[in-house]
Amino acid sequence: MKNRLKELRAERSWSQSDLAGHLAVSRQTINAIETEKYDPSLPLALKIARLFKRPVEEIFGG
Amino acid sequence: METPQSQQPTNTESTESKRMVRRSLLGFFSFMLGIWMVRAPKYLVGFEGPAWLKVGVLLLPWLVLGIAVSQKHRLWLEDELEILINRRALVFAFYVAFFGCIALEHLQAVGFVPAFAWTNKGLMTTLALLLLAGLGLSKLRYR
């Protein structure tokens, strides 16, 4: 699924490891989401939305 | 003046290092447990002590394993993608071993392949290799 995770991460100058730390997941998971190889679970998607203070649809809307 | 969010310290390093330490320790103890399980029966064959001690030494690694597995907290700090990868690897190993056994039985029945006695060691080794292959293939997909 298309997402804006990389873009939002870049706005804050975070590395994938930084973002992984904030979300308590592995860097591999962040990379997999950004490269659209993996769709996050609902709890993780909501956590991401809360972290970036954006609606889920805006981040994972395609 | 507020520190920009990008410069605020994160707990990334502590989470990653915790993960690495836990995995290293678990890997080490699993290895030692495996060595014990394989070697202990051979040494206990000639043991002339009390039976309860013999059984205790033999079953102790299983007790340790049972306690570790029964723990509610996630020892490996697995996240959702890692759980998915492990599950896929297990499914892969199971189905290949299962249908592989059936195919082998058929080939043995018609005499294309010589029949041989299955040993636990051979089956466990095959399953372990298949699981590793499944893990490797799944992890490659998410690089």
N, CA and C atoms of all chains as a GROMACS GRO file, in nm:
protein
  615
    1MET      N    1   0.085  -0.119   0.000
    1MET     CA    2   0.000   0.000   0.000
    1MET      C    3   0.089   0.125   0.000
    2LYS      N    4   0.052   0.219  -0.086
    2LYS     CA    5   0.132   0.342  -0.092
    2LYS      C    6   0.120   0.418   0.039
    3ASN      N    7   0.228   0.480   0.079
    3ASN     CA    8   0.225   0.558   0.202
    3ASN      C    9   0.326   0.672   0.195
    4ARG      N   10   0.311   0.764   0.290
    4ARG     CA   11   0.397   0.883   0.293
    4ARG      C   12   0.496   0.877   0.408
    5LEU      N   13   0.524   0.760   0.453
    5LEU     CA   14   0.606   0.746   0.573
    5LEU      C   15   0.746   0.805   0.553
    6LYS      N   16   0.804   0.776   0.438
    6LYS     CA   17   0.941   0.825   0.412
    6LYS      C   18   0.944   0.978   0.409
    7GLU      N   19   0.840   1.031   0.348
    7GLU     CA   20   0.831   1.178   0.336
    7GLU      C   21   0.817   1.242   0.474
    8LEU      N   22   0.730   1.184   0.555
    8LEU     CA   23   0.707   1.240   0.689
    8LEU      C   24   0.831   1.222   0.777
    9ARG      N   25   0.899   1.114   0.759
    9ARG     CA   26   1.022   1.088   0.835
    9ARG      C   27   1.129   1.190   0.797
   10ALA      N   28   1.137   1.216   0.666
   10ALA     CA   29   1.238   1.311   0.617
   10ALA      C   30   1.212   1.453   0.669
   11GLU      N   31   1.084   1.487   0.685
   11GLU     CA   32   1.050   1.621   0.737
   11GLU      C   33   1.111   1.644   0.874
   12ARG      N   34   1.123   1.536   0.950
   12ARG     CA   35   1.177   1.549   1.085
   12ARG      C   36   1.325   1.510   1.092
   13SER      N   37   1.383   1.480   0.977
   13SER     CA   38   1.524   1.440   0.970
   13SER      C   39   1.554   1.318   1.056
   14TRP      N   40   1.461   1.227   1.059
   14TRP     CA   41   1.481   1.102   1.132
   14TRP      C   42   1.534   0.995   1.039
   15SER      N   43   1.619   0.909   1.095
   15SER     CA   44   1.660   0.791   1.020
   15SER      C   45   1.554   0.683   1.040
   16GLN      N   46   1.568   0.576   0.964
   16GLN     CA   47   1.473   0.464   0.983
   16GLN      C   48   1.486   0.408   1.124
   17SER      N   49   1.609   0.404   1.174
   17SER     CA   50   1.632   0.353   1.309
   17SER      C   51   1.565   0.442   1.414
   18ASP      N   52   1.573   0.574   1.392
   18ASP     CA   53   1.508   0.668   1.486
   18ASP      C   54   1.359   0.642   1.491
   19LEU      N   55   1.299   0.631   1.372
   19LEU     CA   56   1.154   0.609   1.365
   19LEU      C   57   1.118   0.475   1.427
   20ALA      N   58   1.200   0.374   1.401
   20ALA     CA   59   1.176   0.241   1.458
   20ALA      C   60   1.178   0.248   1.610
   21GLY      N   61   1.270   0.325   1.662
   21GLY     CA   62   1.279   0.341   1.807
   21GLY      C   63   1.154   0.406   1.865
   22HIS      N   64   1.105   0.508   1.798
   22HIS     CA   65   0.982   0.576   1.844
   22HIS      C   66   0.862   0.483   1.846
   23LEU      N   67   0.860   0.392   1.747
   23LEU     CA   68   0.743   0.305   1.732
   23LEU      C   69   0.763   0.168   1.797
   24ALA      N   70   0.882   0.144   1.852
   24ALA     CA   71   0.915   0.015   1.917
   24ALA      C   72   0.900  -0.102   1.820
   25VAL      N   73   0.950  -0.081   1.699
   25VAL     CA   74   0.956  -0.190   1.601
   25VAL      C   75   1.099  -0.195   1.548
   26SER      N   76   1.127  -0.293   1.463
   26SER     CA   77   1.262  -0.304   1.408
   26SER      C   78   1.278  -0.211   1.288
   27ARG      N   79   1.403  -0.179   1.256
   27ARG     CA   80   1.429  -0.094   1.139
   27ARG      C   81   1.382  -0.164   1.012
   28GLN      N   82   1.392  -0.296   1.013
   28GLN     CA   83   1.347  -0.377   0.899
   28GLN      C   84   1.198  -0.354   0.871
   29THR      N   85   1.120  -0.341   0.976
   29THR     CA   86   0.976  -0.317   0.959
   29THR      C   87   0.952  -0.181   0.894
   30ILE      N   88   1.023  -0.080   0.939
   30ILE     CA   89   1.007   0.054   0.882
   30ILE      C   90   1.044   0.051   0.734
   31ASN      N   91   1.155  -0.014   0.703
   31ASN     CA   92   1.198  -0.023   0.564
   31ASN      C   93   1.096  -0.096   0.479
   32ALA      N   94   1.040  -0.204   0.534
   32ALA     CA   95   0.941  -0.283   0.460
   32ALA      C   96   0.814  -0.201   0.434
   33ILE      N   97   0.774  -0.118   0.529
   33ILE     CA   98   0.655  -0.033   0.510
   33ILE      C   99   0.684   0.074   0.404
   34GLU      N  100   0.800   0.137   0.414
   34GLU     CA  101   0.834   0.245   0.320
   34GLU      C  102   0.848   0.193   0.177
   35THR      N  103   0.899   0.073   0.163
   35THR     CA  104   0.915   0.017   0.028
   35THR      C  105   0.790  -0.057  -0.017
   36GLU      N  106   0.684  -0.044   0.062
   36GLU     CA  107   0.552  -0.099   0.027
   36GLU      C  108   0.553  -0.251   0.013
   37LYS      N  109   0.644  -0.315   0.083
   37LYS     CA  110   0.646  -0.462   0.083
   37LYS      C  111   0.561  -0.518   0.195
   38TYR      N  112   0.526  -0.433   0.291
   38TYR     CA  113   0.453  -0.479   0.408
   38TYR      C  114   0.356  -0.370   0.452
   39ASP      N  115   0.232  -0.412   0.482
   39ASP     CA  116   0.134  -0.318   0.534
   39ASP      C  117   0.128  -0.333   0.686
   40PRO      N  118   0.140  -0.224   0.761
   40PRO     CA  119   0.141  -0.236   0.907
   40PRO      C  120   0.005  -0.282   0.959
   41SER      N  121   0.007  -0.337   1.078
   41SER     CA  122  -0.118  -0.374   1.144
   41SER      C  123  -0.192  -0.246   1.184
   42LEU      N  124  -0.318  -0.260   1.219
   42LEU     CA  125  -0.397  -0.143   1.257
   42LEU      C  126  -0.338  -0.070   1.378
   43PRO      N  127  -0.300  -0.144   1.485
   43PRO     CA  128  -0.239  -0.072   1.599
   43PRO      C  129  -0.114   0.005   1.561
   44LEU      N  130  -0.032  -0.053   1.475
   44LEU     CA  131   0.090   0.016   1.434
   44LEU      C  132   0.057   0.137   1.347
   45ALA      N  133  -0.039   0.121   1.258
   45ALA     CA  134  -0.079   0.232   1.172
   45ALA      C  135  -0.132   0.348   1.257
   46LEU      N  136  -0.208   0.316   1.359
   46LEU     CA  137  -0.262   0.422   1.446
   46LEU      C  138  -0.151   0.487   1.527
   47LYS      N  139  -0.053   0.406   1.567
   47LYS     CA  140   0.062   0.460   1.641
   47LYS      C  141   0.140   0.557   1.554
   48ILE      N  142   0.155   0.519   1.426
   48ILE     CA  143   0.227   0.606   1.332
   48ILE      C  144   0.151   0.737   1.315
   49ALA      N  145   0.020   0.725   1.299
   49ALA     CA  146  -0.063   0.846   1.281
   49ALA      C  147  -0.053   0.938   1.402
   50ARG      N  148  -0.053   0.878   1.521
   50ARG     CA  149  -0.043   0.959   1.643
   50ARG      C  150   0.094   1.026   1.652
   51LEU      N  151   0.195   0.954   1.613
   51LEU     CA  152   0.331   1.008   1.620
   51LEU      C  153   0.348   1.129   1.530
   52PHE      N  154   0.293   1.118   1.408
   52PHE     CA  155   0.308   1.228   1.313
   52PHE      C  156   0.192   1.327   1.320
   53LYS      N  157   0.098   1.300   1.406
   53LYS     CA  158  -0.018   1.389   1.426
   53LYS      C  159  -0.093   1.415   1.294
   54ARG      N  160  -0.111   1.306   1.220
   54ARG     CA  161  -0.187   1.314   1.095
   54ARG      C  162  -0.292   1.204   1.096
   55PRO      N  163  -0.400   1.219   1.019
   55PRO     CA  164  -0.495   1.107   1.010
   55PRO      C  165  -0.434   0.989   0.937
   56VAL      N  166  -0.479   0.870   0.972
   56VAL     CA  167  -0.425   0.747   0.911
   56VAL      C  168  -0.442   0.753   0.759
   57GLU      N  169  -0.557   0.802   0.713
   57GLU     CA  170  -0.585   0.805   0.568
   57GLU      C  171  -0.487   0.895   0.495
   58GLU      N  172  -0.438   0.997   0.564
   58GLU     CA  173  -0.345   1.089   0.498
   58GLU      C  174  -0.208   1.021   0.480
   59ILE      N  175  -0.174   0.934   0.573
   59ILE     CA  176  -0.043   0.868   0.566
   59ILE      C  177  -0.049   0.745   0.476
   60PHE      N  178  -0.158   0.670   0.487
   60PHE     CA  179  -0.170   0.544   0.412
   60PHE      C  180  -0.281   0.549   0.309
   61GLY      N  181  -0.298   0.661   0.246
   61GLY     CA  182  -0.410   0.673   0.153
   61GLY      C  183  -0.376   0.638   0.010
   62GLY      N  184  -0.247   0.635  -0.022
   62GLY     CA  185  -0.208   0.610  -0.161
   62GLY      C  186  -0.212   0.735  -0.246
   63MET      N  187   1.490   2.806   2.491
   63MET     CA  188   1.467   2.768   2.351
   63MET      C  189   1.449   2.616   2.341
   64GLU      N  190   1.349   2.574   2.272
   64GLU     CA  191   1.321   2.429   2.266
   64GLU      C  192   1.418   2.360   2.172
   65THR      N  193   1.452   2.239   2.208
   65THR     CA  194   1.538   2.158   2.119
   65THR      C  195   1.452   2.109   2.003
   66PRO      N  196   1.499   2.126   1.878
   66PRO     CA  197   1.421   2.075   1.765
   66PRO      C  198   1.396   1.926   1.783
   67GLN      N  199   1.281   1.882   1.737
   67GLN     CA  200   1.243   1.742   1.758
   67GLN      C  201   1.344   1.645   1.700
   68SER      N  202   1.405   1.688   1.585
   68SER     CA  203   1.499   1.596   1.521
   68SER      C  204   1.625   1.578   1.605
   69GLN      N  205   1.650   1.672   1.695
   69GLN     CA  206   1.772   1.659   1.776
   69GLN      C  207   1.744   1.602   1.914
   70GLN      N  208   1.617   1.579   1.943
   70GLN     CA  209   1.586   1.525   2.075
   70GLN      C  210   1.637   1.381   2.083
   71PRO      N  211   1.693   1.346   2.197
   71PRO     CA  212   1.748   1.210   2.208
   71PRO      C  213   1.634   1.107   2.197
   72THR      N  214   1.661   1.003   2.127
   72THR     CA  215   1.562   0.896   2.112
   72THR      C  216   1.609   0.776   2.192
   73ASN      N  217   1.519   0.683   2.212
   73ASN     CA  218   1.559   0.561   2.283
   73ASN      C  219   1.593   0.452   2.184
   74THR      N  220   1.625   0.494   2.057
   74THR     CA  221   1.653   0.395   1.953
   74THR      C  222   1.768   0.305   1.989
   75GLU      N  223   1.880   0.368   2.031
   75GLU     CA  224   1.999   0.288   2.058
   75GLU      C  225   1.974   0.191   2.172
   76SER      N  226   1.905   0.233   2.278
   76SER     CA  227   1.883   0.142   2.389
   76SER      C  228   1.791   0.028   2.347
   77THR      N  229   1.690   0.055   2.265
   77THR     CA  230   1.600  -0.052   2.221
   77THR      C  231   1.675  -0.150   2.133
   78GLU      N  232   1.752  -0.098   2.038
   78GLU     CA  233   1.827  -0.185   1.948
   78GLU      C  234   1.932  -0.265   2.024
   79SER      N  235   2.001  -0.201   2.116
   79SER     CA  236   2.107  -0.273   2.188
   79SER      C  237   2.045  -0.375   2.283
   80LYS      N  238   1.929  -0.341   2.341
   80LYS     CA  239   1.859  -0.439   2.427
   80LYS      C  240   1.823  -0.560   2.344
   81ARG      N  241   1.771  -0.534   2.224
   81ARG     CA  242   1.729  -0.642   2.134
   81ARG      C  243   1.848  -0.732   2.101
   82MET      N  244   1.961  -0.666   2.071
   82MET     CA  245   2.079  -0.743   2.033
   82MET      C  246   2.132  -0.824   2.150
   83VAL      N  247   2.136  -0.766   2.268
   83VAL     CA  248   2.185  -0.836   2.387
   83VAL      C  249   2.096  -0.956   2.417
   84ARG      N  250   1.964  -0.934   2.414
   84ARG     CA  251   1.871  -1.044   2.443
   84ARG      C  252   1.886  -1.157   2.342
   85ARG      N  253   1.899  -1.120   2.216
   85ARG     CA  254   1.910  -1.224   2.113
   85ARG      C  255   2.041  -1.299   2.128
   86SER      N  256   2.148  -1.226   2.157
   86SER     CA  257   2.278  -1.293   2.173
   86SER      C  258   2.273  -1.389   2.291
   87LEU      N  259   2.218  -1.342   2.402
   87LEU     CA  260   2.210  -1.427   2.521
   87LEU      C  261   2.122  -1.549   2.495
   88LEU      N  262   2.007  -1.525   2.434
   88LEU     CA  263   1.916  -1.636   2.406
   88LEU      C  264   1.979  -1.734   2.308
   89GLY      N  265   2.049  -1.681   2.208
   89GLY     CA  266   2.117  -1.767   2.113
   89GLY      C  267   2.222  -1.853   2.181
   90PHE      N  268   2.298  -1.790   2.270
   90PHE     CA  269   2.403  -1.862   2.342
   90PHE      C  270   2.343  -1.971   2.431
   91PHE      N  271   2.240  -1.934   2.509
   91PHE     CA  272   2.180  -2.033   2.599
   91PHE      C  273   2.109  -2.144   2.522
   92SER      N  274   2.049  -2.110   2.410
   92SER     CA  275   1.984  -2.213   2.327
   92SER      C  276   2.088  -2.311   2.276
   93PHE      N  277   2.203  -2.258   2.235
   93PHE     CA  278   2.311  -2.342   2.185
   93PHE      C  279   2.359  -2.436   2.295
   94MET      N  280   2.381  -2.379   2.415
   94MET     CA  281   2.429  -2.461   2.528
   94MET      C  282   2.325  -2.567   2.566
   95LEU      N  283   2.198  -2.526   2.561
   95LEU     CA  284   2.089  -2.619   2.591
   95LEU      C  285   2.087  -2.733   2.490
   96GLY      N  286   2.107  -2.698   2.364
   96GLY     CA  287   2.108  -2.799   2.259
   96GLY      C  288   2.225  -2.897   2.278
   97ILE      N  289   2.340  -2.844   2.312
   97ILE     CA  290   2.457  -2.930   2.336
   97ILE      C  291   2.427  -3.025   2.452
   98TRP      N  292   2.372  -2.972   2.559
   98TRP     CA  293   2.338  -3.052   2.677
   98TRP      C  294   2.239  -3.163   2.640
   99MET      N  295   2.137  -3.129   2.564
   99MET     CA  296   2.034  -3.228   2.528
   99MET      C  297   2.093  -3.340   2.442
  100VAL      N  298   2.191  -3.306   2.359
  100VAL     CA  299   2.249  -3.407   2.271
  100VAL      C  300   2.350  -3.493   2.346
  101ARG      N  301   2.432  -3.428   2.430
  101ARG     CA  302   2.543  -3.499   2.495
  101ARG      C  303   2.503  -3.570   2.623
  102ALA      N  304   2.408  -3.514   2.696
  102ALA     CA  305   2.373  -3.570   2.828
  102ALA      C  306   2.335  -3.719   2.822
  103PRO      N  307   2.248  -3.761   2.728
  103PRO     CA  308   2.210  -3.903   2.728
  103PRO      C  309   2.331  -3.996   2.711
  104LYS      N  310   2.429  -3.954   2.632
  104LYS     CA  311   2.546  -4.040   2.609
  104LYS      C  312   2.626  -4.057   2.738
  105TYR      N  313   2.640  -3.949   2.815
  105TYR     CA  314   2.715  -3.959   2.939
  105TYR      C  315   2.636  -4.033   3.047
  106LEU      N  316   2.503  -4.024   3.040
  106LEU     CA  317   2.419  -4.085   3.144
  106LEU      C  318   2.402  -4.236   3.125
  107VAL      N  319   2.441  -4.288   3.010
  107VAL     CA  320   2.424  -4.432   2.985
  107VAL      C  321   2.500  -4.512   3.090
  108GLY      N  322   2.624  -4.473   3.116
  108GLY     CA  323   2.706  -4.548   3.212
  108GLY      C  324   2.696  -4.496   3.354
  109PHE      N  325   2.606  -4.402   3.376
  109PHE     CA  326   2.595  -4.342   3.509
  109PHE      C  327   2.533  -4.441   3.607
  110GLU      N  328   2.594  -4.457   3.723
  110GLU     CA  329   2.545  -4.556   3.819
  110GLU      C  330   2.485  -4.493   3.944
  111GLY      N  331   2.449  -4.369   3.935
  111GLY     CA  332   2.389  -4.303   4.050
  111GLY      C  333   2.241  -4.332   4.059
  112PRO      N  334   2.172  -4.261   4.149
  112PRO     CA  335   2.028  -4.284   4.166
  112PRO      C  336   1.950  -4.246   4.040
  113ALA      N  337   1.841  -4.317   4.019
  113ALA     CA  338   1.761  -4.298   3.898
  113ALA      C  339   1.703  -4.158   3.891
  114TRP      N  340   1.663  -4.103   4.007
  114TRP     CA  341   1.600  -3.972   4.009
  114TRP      C  342   1.697  -3.865   3.960
  115LEU      N  343   1.825  -3.885   3.993
  115LEU     CA  344   1.927  -3.788   3.951
  115LEU      C  345   1.948  -3.795   3.799
  116LYS      N  346   1.948  -3.918   3.750
  116LYS     CA  347   1.964  -3.940   3.606
  116LYS      C  348   1.851  -3.873   3.528
  117VAL      N  349   1.729  -3.899   3.575
  117VAL     CA  350   1.611  -3.841   3.508
  117VAL      C  351   1.612  -3.690   3.523
  118GLY      N  352   1.650  -3.642   3.641
  118GLY     CA  353   1.655  -3.498   3.665
  118GLY      C  354   1.751  -3.426   3.571
  119VAL      N  355   1.870  -3.481   3.557
  119VAL     CA  356   1.970  -3.419   3.468
  119VAL      C  357   1.920  -3.421   3.322
  120LEU      N  358   1.856  -3.531   3.287
  120LEU     CA  359   1.806  -3.546   3.150
  120LEU      C  360   1.692  -3.448   3.120
  121LEU      N  361   1.605  -3.431   3.218
  121LEU     CA  362   1.485  -3.348   3.195
  121LEU      C  363   1.507  -3.200   3.227
  122LEU      N  364   1.616  -3.167   3.294
  122LEU     CA  365   1.638  -3.028   3.334
  122LEU      C  366   1.636  -2.930   3.216
  123PRO      N  367   1.700  -2.961   3.102
  123PRO     CA  368   1.691  -2.866   2.990
  123PRO      C  369   1.548  -2.846   2.942
  124TRP      N  370   1.467  -2.951   2.951
  124TRP     CA  371   1.327  -2.938   2.909
  124TRP      C  372   1.252  -2.845   3.003
  125LEU      N  373   1.287  -2.852   3.131
  125LEU     CA  374   1.224  -2.764   3.230
  125LEU      C  375   1.260  -2.619   3.200
  126VAL      N  376   1.388  -2.597   3.171
  126VAL     CA  377   1.433  -2.462   3.140
  126VAL      C  378   1.362  -2.411   3.015
  127LEU      N  379   1.352  -2.498   2.915
  127LEU     CA  380   1.286  -2.462   2.790
  127LEU      C  381   1.138  -2.430   2.814
  128GLY      N  382   1.074  -2.514   2.896
  128GLY     CA  383   0.932  -2.493   2.926
  128GLY      C  384   0.909  -2.361   2.997
  129ILE      N  385   0.997  -2.327   3.090
  129ILE     CA  386   0.984  -2.200   3.162
  129ILE      C  387   1.001  -2.083   3.066
  130ALA      N  388   1.101  -2.095   2.978
  130ALA     CA  389   1.128  -1.987   2.882
  130ALA      C  390   1.008  -1.967   2.790
  131VAL      N  391   0.952  -2.077   2.741
  131VAL     CA  392   0.839  -2.068   2.647
  131VAL      C  393   0.714  -2.015   2.717
  132SER      N  394   0.699  -2.048   2.844
  132SER     CA  395   0.577  -2.009   2.914
  132SER      C  396   0.578  -1.863   2.958
  133GLN      N  397   0.691  -1.796   2.942
  133GLN     CA  398   0.698  -1.656   2.983
  133GLN      C  399   0.602  -1.573   2.900
  134LYS      N  400   0.531  -1.483   2.963
  134LYS     CA  401   0.433  -1.403   2.892
  134LYS      C  402   0.499  -1.290   2.814
  135HIS      N  403   0.606  -1.235   2.867
  135HIS     CA  404   0.667  -1.123   2.795
  135HIS      C  405   0.748  -1.174   2.677
  136ARG      N  406   0.765  -1.092   2.578
  136ARG     CA  407   0.828  -1.134   2.453
  136ARG      C  408   0.980  -1.130   2.468
  137LEU      N  409   1.035  -1.251   2.488
  137LEU     CA  410   1.178  -1.261   2.513
  137LEU      C  411   1.261  -1.204   2.398
  138TRP      N  412   1.212  -1.225   2.279
  138TRP     CA  413   1.290  -1.187   2.163
  138TRP      C  414   1.267  -1.043   2.120
  139LEU      N  415   1.176  -0.973   2.186
  139LEU     CA  416   1.138  -0.839   2.141
  139LEU      C  417   1.101  -0.843   1.993
  140GLU      N  418   1.028  -0.947   1.956
  140GLU     CA  419   0.986  -0.958   1.817
  140GLU      C  420   0.881  -0.853   1.786
  141ASP      N  421   0.894  -0.791   1.669
  141ASP     CA  422   0.786  -0.703   1.631
  141ASP      C  423   0.697  -0.778   1.530
  142GLU      N  424   0.595  -0.710   1.480
  142GLU     CA  425   0.491  -0.781   1.404
  142GLU      C  426   0.547  -0.842   1.274
  143LEU      N  427   0.642  -0.774   1.211
  143LEU     CA  428   0.697  -0.829   1.087
  143LEU      C  429   0.780  -0.953   1.116
  144GLU      N  430   0.856  -0.952   1.225
  144GLU     CA  431   0.937  -1.067   1.262
  144GLU      C  432   0.849  -1.186   1.297
  145ILE      N  433   0.738  -1.162   1.363
  145ILE     CA  434   0.644  -1.270   1.395
  145ILE      C  435   0.589  -1.329   1.265
  146LEU      N  436   0.556  -1.242   1.170
  146LEU     CA  437   0.504  -1.288   1.041
  146LEU      C  438   0.609  -1.371   0.967
  147ILE      N  439   0.732  -1.325   0.967
  147ILE     CA  440   0.840  -1.398   0.900
  147ILE      C  441   0.859  -1.535   0.963
  148ASN      N  442   0.860  -1.540   1.097
  148ASN     CA  443   0.879  -1.669   1.166
  148ASN      C  444   0.764  -1.764   1.136
  149ARG      N  445   0.643  -1.710   1.134
  149ARG     CA  446   0.527  -1.795   1.108
  149ARG      C  447   0.534  -1.851   0.966
  150ARG      N  448   0.572  -1.768   0.871
  150ARG     CA  449   0.583  -1.814   0.732
  150ARG      C  450   0.691  -1.920   0.718
  151ALA      N  451   0.801  -1.900   0.789
  151ALA     CA  452   0.910  -1.998   0.783
  151ALA      C  453   0.864  -2.133   0.840
  152LEU      N  454   0.789  -2.129   0.949
  152LEU     CA  455   0.738  -2.253   1.009
  152LEU      C  456   0.640  -2.323   0.916
  153VAL      N  457   0.553  -2.246   0.854
  153VAL     CA  458   0.456  -2.304   0.762
  153VAL      C  459   0.529  -2.368   0.645
  154PHE      N  460   0.628  -2.298   0.591
  154PHE     CA  461   0.708  -2.350   0.480
  154PHE      C  462   0.774  -2.482   0.518
  155ALA      N  463   0.840  -2.483   0.635
  155ALA     CA  464   0.910  -2.604   0.680
  155ALA      C  465   0.812  -2.719   0.699
  156PHE      N  466   0.698  -2.690   0.757
  156PHE     CA  467   0.600  -2.795   0.782
  156PHE      C  468   0.548  -2.856   0.653
  157TYR      N  469   0.504  -2.772   0.560
  157TYR     CA  470   0.443  -2.825   0.437
  157TYR      C  471   0.544  -2.898   0.349
  158VAL      N  472   0.665  -2.846   0.340
  158VAL     CA  473   0.767  -2.915   0.259
  158VAL      C  474   0.798  -3.051   0.321
  159ALA      N  475   0.816  -3.054   0.454
  159ALA     CA  476   0.847  -3.181   0.521
  159ALA      C  477   0.729  -3.278   0.509
  160PHE      N  478   0.608  -3.227   0.526
  160PHE     CA  479   0.489  -3.313   0.522
  160PHE      C  480   0.470  -3.376   0.385
  161PHE      N  481   0.466  -3.292   0.282
  161PHE     CA  482   0.444  -3.346   0.147
  161PHE      C  483   0.567  -3.417   0.094
  162GLY      N  484   0.684  -3.376   0.142
  162GLY     CA  485   0.806  -3.447   0.106
  162GLY      C  486   0.804  -3.590   0.157
  163CYS      N  487   0.755  -3.608   0.279
  163CYS     CA  488   0.745  -3.743   0.337
  163CYS      C  489   0.646  -3.828   0.257
  164ILE      N  490   0.535  -3.769   0.218
  164ILE     CA  491   0.434  -3.844   0.141
  164ILE      C  492   0.491  -3.885   0.006
  165ALA      N  493   0.558  -3.791  -0.059
  165ALA     CA  494   0.618  -3.821  -0.191
  165ALA      C  495   0.723  -3.932  -0.178
  166LEU      N  496   0.802  -3.922  -0.072
  166LEU     CA  497   0.906  -4.024  -0.050
  166LEU      C  498   0.846  -4.161  -0.026
  167GLU      N  499   0.737  -4.166   0.051
  167GLU     CA  500   0.667  -4.292   0.077
  167GLU      C  501   0.620  -4.355  -0.055
  168HIS      N  502   0.563  -4.272  -0.142
  168HIS     CA  503   0.515  -4.323  -0.271
  168HIS      C  504   0.630  -4.378  -0.356
  169LEU      N  505   0.740  -4.302  -0.357
  169LEU     CA  506   0.855  -4.347  -0.436
  169LEU      C  507   0.915  -4.475  -0.379
  170GLN      N  508   0.916  -4.485  -0.247
  170GLN     CA  509   0.966  -4.607  -0.183
  170GLN      C  510   0.873  -4.725  -0.211
  171ALA      N  511   0.743  -4.699  -0.216
  171ALA     CA  512   0.645  -4.806  -0.237
  171ALA      C  513   0.662  -4.870  -0.374
  172VAL      N  514   0.700  -4.791  -0.475
  172VAL     CA  515   0.717  -4.848  -0.610
  172VAL      C  516   0.863  -4.885  -0.637
  173GLY      N  517   0.946  -4.866  -0.539
  173GLY     CA  518   1.085  -4.911  -0.552
  173GLY      C  519   1.180  -4.817  -0.620
  174PHE      N  520   1.136  -4.692  -0.649
  174PHE     CA  521   1.228  -4.599  -0.715
  174PHE      C  522   1.337  -4.552  -0.619
  175VAL      N  523   1.302  -4.545  -0.494
  175VAL     CA  524   1.396  -4.499  -0.392
  175VAL      C  525   1.410  -4.610  -0.289
  176PRO      N  526   1.533  -4.642  -0.252
  176PRO     CA  527   1.548  -4.749  -0.152
  176PRO      C  528   1.486  -4.706  -0.020
  177ALA      N  529   1.420  -4.801   0.044
  177ALA     CA  530   1.358  -4.772   0.172
  177ALA      C  531   1.465  -4.771   0.280
  178PHE      N  532   1.452  -4.678   0.372
  178PHE     CA  533   1.544  -4.675   0.486
  178PHE      C  534   1.467  -4.631   0.609
  179ALA      N  535   1.520  -4.668   0.721
  179ALA     CA  536   1.448  -4.636   0.846
  179ALA      C  537   1.464  -4.489   0.878
  180TRP      N  538   1.351  -4.424   0.905
  180TRP     CA  539   1.356  -4.284   0.947
  180TRP      C  540   1.412  -4.278   1.088
  181THR      N  541   1.504  -4.189   1.107
  181THR     CA  542   1.552  -4.167   1.243
  181THR      C  543   1.509  -4.028   1.286
  182ASN      N  544   1.489  -4.013   1.415
  182ASN     CA  545   1.450  -3.883   1.467
  182ASN      C  546   1.552  -3.776   1.430
  183LYS      N  547   1.681  -3.816   1.435
  183LYS     CA  548   1.787  -3.719   1.408
  183LYS      C  549   1.774  -3.664   1.266
  184GLY      N  550   1.750  -3.756   1.170
  184GLY     CA  551   1.740  -3.713   1.031
  184GLY      C  552   1.622  -3.620   1.008
  185LEU      N  553   1.509  -3.654   1.068
  185LEU     CA  554   1.389  -3.573   1.049
  185LEU      C  555   1.406  -3.436   1.114
  186MET      N  556   1.459  -3.434   1.235
  186MET     CA  557   1.479  -3.305   1.303
  186MET      C  558   1.577  -3.217   1.227
  187THR      N  559   1.682  -3.278   1.175
  187THR     CA  560   1.781  -3.201   1.098
  187THR      C  561   1.715  -3.142   0.974
  188THR      N  562   1.636  -3.225   0.906
  188THR     CA  563   1.567  -3.177   0.785
  188THR      C  564   1.474  -3.062   0.818
  189LEU      N  565   1.396  -3.077   0.924
  189LEU     CA  566   1.302  -2.971   0.962
  189LEU      C  567   1.377  -2.843   0.999
  190ALA      N  568   1.488  -2.858   1.070
  190ALA     CA  569   1.566  -2.739   1.111
  190ALA      C  570   1.621  -2.668   0.988
  191LEU      N  571   1.671  -2.744   0.891
  191LEU     CA  572   1.726  -2.684   0.769
  191LEU      C  573   1.617  -2.615   0.689
  192LEU      N  574   1.500  -2.679   0.682
  192LEU     CA  575   1.389  -2.619   0.609
  192LEU      C  576   1.343  -2.490   0.676
  193LEU      N  577   1.341  -2.492   0.807
  193LEU     CA  578   1.300  -2.371   0.881
  193LEU      C  579   1.399  -2.258   0.855
  194LEU      N  580   1.529  -2.290   0.857
  194LEU     CA  581   1.631  -2.188   0.829
  194LEU      C  582   1.615  -2.135   0.688
  195ALA      N  583   1.588  -2.226   0.594
  195ALA     CA  584   1.569  -2.182   0.455
  195ALA      C  585   1.448  -2.090   0.445
  196GLY      N  586   1.339  -2.129   0.513
  196GLY     CA  587   1.219  -2.046   0.512
  196GLY      C  588   1.244  -1.909   0.572
  197LEU      N  589   1.318  -1.905   0.682
  197LEU     CA  590   1.352  -1.777   0.745
  197LEU      C  591   1.435  -1.692   0.650
  198GLY      N  592   1.534  -1.754   0.588
  198GLY     CA  593   1.620  -1.682   0.496
  198GLY      C  594   1.543  -1.624   0.379
  199LEU      N  595   1.456  -1.706   0.320
  199LEU     CA  596   1.378  -1.660   0.204
  199LEU      C  597   1.283  -1.547   0.244
  200SER      N  598   1.219  -1.561   0.358
  200SER     CA  599   1.125  -1.457   0.404
  200SER      C  600   1.198  -1.327   0.434
  201LYS      N  601   1.314  -1.337   0.498
  201LYS     CA  602   1.388  -1.215   0.532
  201LYS      C  603   1.438  -1.145   0.406
  202LEU      N  604   1.475  -1.224   0.303
  202LEU     CA  605   1.522  -1.166   0.178
  202LEU      C  606   1.413  -1.081   0.114
  203ARG      N  607   1.291  -1.128   0.128
  203ARG     CA  608   1.179  -1.057   0.067
  203ARG      C  609   1.161  -0.917   0.125
  204TYR      N  610   1.195  -0.903   0.253
  204TYR     CA  611   1.170  -0.776   0.320
  204TYR      C  612   1.296  -0.691   0.338
  205ARG      N  613   1.399  -0.723   0.261
  205ARG     CA  614   1.520  -0.639   0.271
  205ARG      C  615   1.493  -0.499   0.217
   0.00000   0.00000   0.00000
